[in-house]
Amino acid sequence: MVTEPIESLIPKIMKRYNNRPVGWNVLRDYKGNILVLGPSDGYMLKMIPLNPQEHTGVGIKIDNSDEMRRLVEGAPSYGFRPLSTKQTERLLNSFRQGEKQHRLISKLLEKNPVSIPELEKKKPKAILSGPFIGHPDLSTISESQRELETKLKIESLKLFKKKYPYRASIYG
C-alpha cells in the first residue's frame, strides 16, 4: 500500500464525491484519523493540524471497505445539502428546543446530498454539511485498521518533518 499526501488525495476524493454525492460516510477520532467511505471504496487519512484551517498528512485508498461500512449502517449520508432561507431560519431558531431541533435535523439529513458544482449553481444562502461520525479510536475497529493507522502515523510524521522541519523540531 502506497500512501499519498492529503494535499493531492483530498481533491481526488472530492472529485469522486462530486461524481456521486450520495452514499458517503465520514468517521473521525480524536487522534487525527479520518475514515472516508464512498459508495464503492474508502480512504483512511491521518491529519496533522498546522493551524485551525490547514492540515497536512497522508492517506491511502481502501478497496475493501465492507468491514468498516457495517459501522455506519443506517447512518445518514455525509454530504452538502443546500438550505432555503426558511429552513435556515427554522434551524437557527431551534437551537434551544432539543427535541424539535433533533427532528428538524433528521428531516434535513433525509435530503440527498448534492455535488459542489450543483451547490455553485444553486447558490444557497446556507449549506448543511455532514454528518461527521465521531469515534473514540478508529484503530479499535480491527487489527488491519490498527496496522494501517500505525503505517499512516509514521508516514504522516515523515511528511511533516520533511515539509515543516522547523515546526517539527519544536515537537522533537
C-alpha positions in Angstrom: 0.0 0.0 0.0 1.3 3.4 -1.0 0.4 6.5 0.9 -0.3 9.8 -0.7 -0.2 13.3 0.8 -3.6 14.6 1.7 -3.0 17.7 -0.4 -3.3 15.6 -3.5 -5.6 12.9 -2.2 -8.4 15.1 -0.9 -9.1 16.6 -4.4 -9.3 13.1 -5.8 -11.8 12.2 -3.0 -13.8 15.3 -3.7 -13.9 14.6 -7.5 -15.3 11.1 -6.7 -17.9 12.7 -4.3 -18.9 15.2 -7.0 -19.5 12.4 -9.5 -21.7 10.5 -7.0 -22.6 12.5 -3.9 -25.0 10.0 -2.3 -23.7 7.1 -0.2 -20.7 8.7 1.6 -19.9 8.5 5.3 -17.1 10.2 7.3 -15.8 8.9 10.6 -13.2 10.7 12.7 -11.4 10.2 16.0 -9.6 12.5 18.4 -6.2 11.4 17.1 -6.5 12.9 13.6 -7.7 9.8 11.9 -10.4 10.2 9.3 -12.2 7.3 7.6 -14.0 8.4 4.4 -16.3 5.7 3.0 -17.6 6.2 -0.5 -20.3 4.2 -2.3 -17.7 1.8 -3.7 -14.4 2.3 -1.9 -12.9 4.1 1.1 -10.0 6.2 2.3 -8.1 6.4 5.5 -6.4 9.7 6.3 -4.0 10.8 9.0 -4.2 14.5 9.5 -1.7 16.7 11.3 -3.1 20.2 12.1 -0.9 23.1 11.1 -3.5 25.7 12.3 -7.3 25.7 12.6 -7.8 26.0 8.8 -4.9 24.0 7.5 -3.7 20.4 7.8 -1.0 18.1 6.3 -0.8 14.4 6.5 -1.2 11.3 4.3 -3.9 8.9 3.3 -4.5 5.7 1.4 -7.3 4.2 -0.7 -9.0 1.2 0.8 -10.5 -1.0 -1.8 -12.3 -3.5 0.5 -14.2 -1.3 3.0 -17.1 -3.7 3.7 -16.0 -4.3 7.3 -16.0 -0.6 8.0 -19.2 0.0 6.1 -21.1 -2.1 8.7 -20.1 0.6 11.3 -22.2 3.2 9.6 -25.1 1.1 8.5 -28.3 3.1 8.9 -26.4 6.4 9.3 -27.4 9.3 7.0 -25.1 10.0 4.1 -22.4 12.6 4.6 -22.5 15.5 2.2 -23.6 19.0 1.4 -27.3 19.9 1.5 -28.5 23.3 0.3 -30.9 25.0 2.7 -33.6 27.5 1.8 -33.8 30.7 3.8 -36.9 29.3 5.6 -35.0 26.1 6.5 -32.0 28.1 7.8 -34.2 30.3 10.0 -36.0 27.3 11.4 -32.7 25.5 12.1 -31.2 28.6 13.8 -34.4 29.1 15.9 -34.4 25.5 17.0 -31.1 25.6 18.9 -32.8 25.9 22.3 -35.5 23.4 21.6 -33.8 20.0 21.9 -36.4 17.6 20.6 -37.7 20.0 17.9 -34.1 20.5 16.7 -33.4 16.8 16.6 -36.5 16.2 14.4 -35.6 19.1 12.1 -32.0 18.0 11.6 -33.2 14.4 11.0 -35.6 15.7 8.3 -32.9 17.8 6.7 -30.5 14.9 6.6 -33.1 12.8 4.7 -32.5 15.1 1.7 -29.9 13.7 -0.7 -26.5 15.5 -0.6 -25.5 17.4 -3.8 -22.2 17.9 -5.5 -20.1 21.1 -5.2 -20.9 22.1 -8.8 -24.6 21.7 -8.0 -24.2 24.0 -4.9 -22.4 26.5 -7.0 -25.3 26.6 -9.5 -28.0 26.8 -6.7 -26.1 29.5 -4.7 -27.9 28.7 -1.4 -27.7 31.1 1.5 -26.7 28.3 3.8 -25.4 24.7 3.5 -25.8 21.9 5.9 -22.7 19.7 5.8 -22.1 16.4 7.5 -22.7 14.5 9.5 -19.2 13.5 10.7 -19.5 10.4 12.9 -17.3 10.7 15.9 -15.5 7.5 17.1 -13.3 7.3 20.2 -10.5 5.4 18.4 -10.7 4.2 14.8 -7.8 1.8 15.4 -10.0 -0.4 17.5 -12.2 -1.3 14.6 -10.0 -4.2 13.6 -6.4 -5.5 13.6 -5.9 -4.4 10.0 -7.2 -0.9 10.9 -4.7 -0.7 13.8 -1.9 -1.7 11.4 -3.0 0.8 8.8 -3.2 3.6 11.4 0.4 2.8 12.6 1.7 3.0 9.0 -0.2 6.3 8.3 1.1 7.8 11.5 4.7 7.0 10.6 4.3 8.3 7.0 2.4 11.5 8.1 5.2 12.3 10.6 7.8 11.8 7.9 5.9 14.2 5.6 5.5 16.7 8.4 9.2 16.7 9.2 10.1 17.0 5.5 7.7 19.8 4.7 7.9 21.7 8.0 11.3 20.9 9.6 11.3 23.9 11.9 7.9 23.2 13.3 8.8 19.5 13.6 11.9 20.3 15.6 9.7 22.0 18.2 7.9 18.7 18.9 11.0 16.6 18.9 
